[in-house]
Protein backbone atom coordinates (compact mmCIF):
# COMPACT_ATOMS: atom_id res chain seq x y z
CA UNK A 1 0.00 0.00 0.00
CA UNK A 2 1.35 3.42 -0.90
CA UNK A 3 0.99 6.40 1.42
CA UNK A 4 1.23 9.98 0.13
CA UNK A 5 1.11 13.16 2.19
CA UNK A 6 -1.39 15.77 0.98
CA UNK A 7 -0.32 19.39 1.47
CA UNK A 8 -1.90 22.53 0.05
CA UNK A 9 -1.71 26.25 0.75
CA UNK A 10 -5.46 26.40 -0.02
CA UNK A 11 -6.20 24.92 3.43
CA UNK A 12 -4.76 25.89 6.81
CA UNK A 13 -1.41 24.41 7.71
CA UNK A 14 -1.23 21.83 10.46
CA UNK A 15 -1.20 23.18 14.02
CA UNK A 16 0.94 20.25 15.16
CA UNK A 17 2.77 17.13 14.01
CA UNK A 18 0.19 15.88 11.51
CA UNK A 19 -0.59 16.14 7.80
CA UNK A 20 -3.52 17.96 6.21
CA UNK A 21 -4.34 14.65 4.59
CA UNK A 22 -3.05 11.23 3.63
CA UNK A 23 -3.72 9.45 0.35
CA UNK A 24 -3.46 5.67 0.02
CA UNK A 25 -4.11 3.48 -3.00
CA UNK A 26 -7.90 3.77 -2.67
CA UNK A 27 -8.66 6.26 0.10
CA UNK A 28 -8.07 9.86 1.13
CA UNK A 29 -8.16 10.81 4.80
CA UNK A 30 -8.36 14.48 5.78
CA UNK A 31 -7.29 15.70 9.17
CA UNK A 32 -9.92 17.54 11.13
CA UNK A 33 -10.38 21.04 9.77
CA UNK A 34 -11.32 24.04 11.86
CA UNK A 35 -12.56 27.42 10.57
CA UNK A 36 -9.24 29.03 9.70
CA UNK A 37 -9.16 30.98 6.46
CA UNK A 38 -5.92 29.98 4.70
CA UNK A 39 -5.90 33.15 2.56
CA UNK A 40 -5.45 35.57 5.44
CA UNK A 41 -5.16 33.43 8.58
CA UNK A 42 -8.40 34.78 10.05
CA UNK A 43 -10.46 32.63 12.40
CA UNK A 44 -14.01 32.41 11.00
CA UNK A 45 -15.79 31.50 14.23
CA UNK A 46 -18.43 34.19 14.83
CA UNK A 47 -21.35 31.89 14.09
CA UNK A 48 -21.82 28.21 13.30
CA UNK A 49 -22.95 28.78 9.71
CA UNK A 50 -19.88 30.74 8.64
CA UNK A 51 -17.61 28.43 10.67
CA UNK A 52 -19.08 25.32 9.03
CA UNK A 53 -18.77 26.85 5.57
CA UNK A 54 -15.07 27.65 6.13
CA UNK A 55 -14.38 24.20 7.57
CA UNK A 56 -15.96 22.47 4.58
CA UNK A 57 -14.10 24.74 2.15
CA UNK A 58 -10.90 23.63 3.90
CA UNK A 59 -11.88 19.95 3.62
CA UNK A 60 -12.68 20.51 -0.06
CA UNK A 61 -9.26 22.13 -0.66
CA UNK A 62 -7.43 19.14 0.83
CA UNK A 63 -9.53 16.74 -1.25
CA UNK A 64 -8.98 18.79 -4.41
CA UNK A 65 -5.22 18.67 -3.86
CA UNK A 66 -5.54 14.87 -3.90
CA UNK A 67 -7.61 14.94 -7.11
CA UNK A 68 -10.95 14.34 -5.40
CA UNK A 69 -14.01 16.41 -4.56
CA UNK A 70 -16.83 16.43 -2.06
CA UNK A 71 -18.86 13.88 -4.05
CA UNK A 72 -16.05 11.36 -3.41
CA UNK A 73 -16.51 11.59 0.37
CA UNK A 74 -17.85 8.38 1.92
CA UNK A 75 -17.68 9.31 5.63
CA UNK A 76 -17.38 12.43 7.75
CA UNK A 77 -17.01 13.04 11.43
CA UNK A 78 -18.40 16.31 12.74
CA UNK A 79 -17.32 17.63 16.14
CA UNK A 80 -19.40 20.43 17.64
CA UNK A 81 -18.63 22.51 20.72
CA UNK A 82 -22.40 22.74 21.31
CA UNK A 83 -25.02 20.31 19.97
CA UNK A 84 -27.49 23.23 19.95
CA UNK A 85 -25.63 24.28 16.77
CA UNK A 86 -26.56 21.02 15.00
CA UNK A 87 -29.47 22.36 12.92
CA UNK A 88 -27.59 25.42 11.63
CA UNK A 89 -24.46 23.32 10.93
CA UNK A 90 -26.58 20.75 9.11
CA UNK A 91 -28.12 23.40 6.84
CA UNK A 92 -24.68 24.51 5.59
CA UNK A 93 -23.36 20.92 5.51
CA UNK A 94 -26.24 19.97 3.19
CA UNK A 95 -25.16 22.55 0.62
CA UNK A 96 -21.82 20.74 0.23
CA UNK A 97 -23.40 17.27 -0.07
CA UNK A 98 -26.45 17.77 -2.27
CA UNK A 99 -26.74 14.23 -3.70
CA UNK A 100 -25.80 10.89 -2.19
CA UNK A 101 -24.43 12.34 1.06
CA UNK A 102 -21.74 10.41 2.92
CA UNK A 103 -22.19 8.46 6.12
CA UNK A 104 -21.65 10.73 9.12
CA UNK A 105 -21.08 10.77 12.84
CA UNK A 106 -21.64 13.92 14.90
CA UNK A 107 -20.55 14.49 18.47
CA UNK A 108 -20.54 17.30 20.99
CA UNK A 109 -17.11 17.62 22.56
CA UNK A 110 -15.83 19.56 25.55
CA UNK A 111 -13.41 21.72 23.59
CA UNK A 112 -11.96 22.09 20.08
CA UNK A 113 -8.63 23.61 18.97
CA UNK A 114 -8.53 27.42 19.27
CA UNK A 115 -12.06 27.35 20.71
CA UNK A 116 -13.57 26.42 17.32
CA UNK A 117 -17.32 25.90 17.11
CA UNK A 118 -16.91 22.99 14.67
CA UNK A 119 -14.29 20.60 13.31
CA UNK A 120 -14.86 18.16 10.45
CA UNK A 121 -12.75 15.34 9.03
CA UNK A 122 -13.50 13.27 5.94
CA UNK A 123 -12.69 9.99 4.24
CA UNK A 124 -13.02 9.87 0.45
CA UNK A 125 -12.48 7.29 -2.27
CA UNK A 126 -10.18 7.69 -5.26
Secondary structure, 3 states (H helix, E strand, C coil): CCEEEECCCCCCCCCCCCCCEEEECCEEEECCECCECCCCCCECCCCHHHHHHHHHHHHHHHHHHCCCCHHHEEEEEEEECCHHHHHHHHHHHHHHCCCCCCEEEEEECCCCHHHCCEEEEEEEEC
